[in-house]
Amino acid sequence: MSDVTRAYRRRAGGGVLTTLTWLLALAFFFPVAWMAATAFKQESQAASDPPTWFFTPTLDQFRAVLEGGSMVYVGNSVIATGVSTVLVLLLGIPAAYALSIRPVEKVSDVLFFFISTKMLPVVAVIVPIYVVAGQLRVLDNIWTLVVLYTAMNLPIAVWMMRSFFLEVPGEVLEAASVDGAGLMRTLRSVLIPMVAPGIAATALICVIFAWNEFFFALNLTASQAATVPVLIVSTMTSEGLFLARLSAAALLASLPVIIAGWVAQKQLVRGLSMGAIK
Amino acid sequence: MSTSTIGRLEGSRRAARKAASERATSRAEGWRRRAPLLPALIFTVIVTQLPFLVTIWYSLRSQNLLRPGEDLFVGLSNYLDIAQDSTFRQTALNSVVITLGCVLVAMVLGIVLALLLDRPFFGRSVARTMLITPFLVMPVATSVLWSIALLNPTYGLFNWTLGLFGIEAIDWTSTYPIVAILMALVWQWTPFMMLLVLAGLQAQPKDVLEAAAVDGAGPWRVWTSITLPHLRRYIELGVLLGVIYVVNTFDQIYLMTAGGPGTASANLPFYIYQRAFLGFDIGQAAAMGVVVVIATIIVASAALRLIFRSFEVKE
C-alpha cells in the first residue's frame, strides 16, 4: 500500500468517525432542543400526533410561567444554591488545607469519613430530619435547605479542593512561612489565588447539585420555601399536562446551570475528575 | 548525697521539663493543624450523623404520624417485618438493576464518546458542548421531558419515530418502566462519564504514546497496554461517583413512573419515601433506612478500598 492510499484511507476513516461523533452529539442534544422548541409552541402544537416540526414561535408560554408568581421560587433557589455554596467554600477550604498542605494525623481516615457520608442514602436520614425540623419549627424554611445542601456538597468539595491544594508547590508555602505569614495570611494571599481555578470548579459542581436538588425540597418545603424544581412539579400536577408551558418552565429552570456549564467546561472537567489531572 | 548525683538529678529534671514543653508545643502544633479542619468536621458530623442515630432510634419504635398517641418501643419487630416484606426485596433488586445498569451502560457509552472526541475534527468544541448538556439539565426537567415529550404513547416522539419503521406504539412508562427510567438516567449520566474519561485521555503523557508508536505498537496494542491502564482510575472514580449519585435516584422515578405500575419500578429511596410520607409509617421507614445504610456501607467500603488504592492517599 502506498503512502498516498494510506493517507487517503486514514482521512476516509476519520471522516466516518467525525460523522459518527456528530450524529451521536446531535442524538444526545436532540431532547434538549426538542424541549426548547416545544417551549415556543402553542399547546395544541406541543402535544400533536404527528409531531409539529414547523410552527410560528410564540413567547406566550414563557409569559405564563413568569406571570404565575414564580419569582418566589427562583429567589428561594438562588438563596439555597448561593448561600450553601459560599458556606461549603468557607468550611471546605480550611479543611482541605488541613488535609493537604500541613496535614493532620490520619488524613485518610478523615477523607474516608467525609466520603462515607455521601454513601449514606439520603432517604435514611429524611425521616428524622423531617420530624426534628417539625419540632424546631423550621419546616418550609429556606435556611433548612441551606444547611442540608451545605452538608450534601461539603464532602465532595473537600475531596476536590484537597487534590487542587496538593498541586501547589511546597516551596511557595515555605517561602510564605519564612516571611512570617500566618495561616489566614498564607491562605488569603498565597494559596487561594493559586488554586482559584480549582475553587471555581468546586463551586460550579456545588451550584449544579444544589440548584437541581429535588428530594429535600419536595419533602421539607411547602409554600414559603419551595424551590424551582418544586415549581415545575407543581405546574405539572396542578394544571394537568400543559406540555408547552411545562417545557418553558423546565427550560427556564435548567438554563442557568446549562449556560454556566457551557461557559466553564474546562473547570467542570477538572472538578469532576477531582483535580486528578496533572 | 554527692554533688554529682544532684547534678544528674538536676539534669534529668531539666530533660523532663524540656520534654514536657516539647510535648506541649507539639500538642499546640497538633491543634493548630487540626483547627482548620474542625468546623467542617463538626458540621458534617452534626448534620449527617446525628440524624442517622435518630433514624436508628425511630427504627426501634412503632410510630405512625396518623396516630399521634401511639409511640411504642417495639424492639426489632420493624426489622422482622422488612425481612418478610417482598416489596422491599423487589425494590432492593430494582435499585441494584437501575444503578448498575445505568452506571455500566453510561460508562461504556462515555468511553466511546470520549475516544471519539479525543481527536481533532471540525467543530469539536461544539460537539462536546452538545454532548455535555444532558448532565446539566435539571433532573426534574429531564423526567418531564422523557416521560411526556419523548415517551408518551400518543404524541411522544419516540413512538412516532418507531412508527416510521412500522413498529406499533408502546406505552413505555407502564409497559417497560425500568427501561424507560434507564433511558432517561443513561442519557443524563453518559456525559458525566464521558467528561471524566476525556479528562483521563487528555492527561496521557504524549511522550509515552510517541515512544510506543516508535517501537511499532499498533493502535490496539497502545490502547490495551497504555491507555486503558492509565484510564483505570478515572473509570473507577466515575463508577464510584456514579453509583453514589444514581443509587439515590428519586426524581426520575417519582415523576416518570411513580414507582409503578404497582411497585414494579420503585427503587429503595422511592419505597422508603412512600412509607414515610404517604404511609406516615415512621418506624418502618426508619428501619428500612438503617438496612439500606448497612448494605451501602458493605458495598461502599469495598469500593472505597479500591479507589483509595488507586489514589494512593499518603498519610
Interface residues (C-beta under 8 A of the other chain):
Chain A: G14 L17 T18 L20 T21 W22 L24 A25 L26 F28 F29 P31 V32 W34 M35 T38 A47 S48 D49 P50 P51 L91 G92 P94 A95 Y97 A98 L99 R102 P103 V104 E105 K106 V107 S108 V110 L111 F112 F113 F114 I115 S116 T117 K118 M119 L120 P121 V122 V123 A124 V125 I126 V127 P128 I129 Y130 V131 V132 V147 L148 T150 A151 L154 P155 V158 L183 I208 W211 N212 F214 F215 L218 N219 V228 P229 I232 V233 M236 L241 L243 L246 S247 A250 L251 A253 S254 V257 I258 A260 G261 W262 Q265 L268 V269 R270 L272 S273 M274 A276 I277 K278
Chain B: G30 R32 R33 R34 A35 P36 L37 P39 A40 L41 F43 T44 V47 T48 Q49 P51 F52 V54 T55 W57 Y58 L113 L116 L117 R119 F121 F122 G123 V126 A127 R128 T129 M130 L131 I132 T133 P134 F135 L136 V137 M138 P139 V140 A141 V144 L145 W146 I148 A149 L150 N152 T154 Y155 L157 W160 W187 T190 P191 F192 L195 L196 L198 A199 G200 Q202 A203 R233 Y234 L237 L241 I244 V247 N248 F250 D251 Y254 L255 L268 P269 I272 Y273 A276 F277 I282 A285 A286 G289 V290 V292 V293 T296 I297 A300 L304 F308 F311 V313 K314 E315
